[in-house]
């Protein structure tokens, strides 16, 4: 899995960069076959810090975004959004396919 971290309008501290990478790598325990995760951290204003995870897996693109007053809080909320989407994606994949049942007398 490839993790790319981008910071817009600021230079992140090493601890912030490491927290973003750790959160992205934690998605691996929920689903196999993750191709890449892009982490975009943006300083919108002094009180508004946005984090966005863009994950590419099995032909799907999942996007989790959060904007709070702290980057670490934004990382936690955005990663929770991705984890929720992974669970939803996995339940849809495992749902049985419904087929129309025809009575042999209908034809």
Order of alpha helices (4+ residues) and beta strands (2+ residues): beta-alpha-beta-beta-beta-alpha
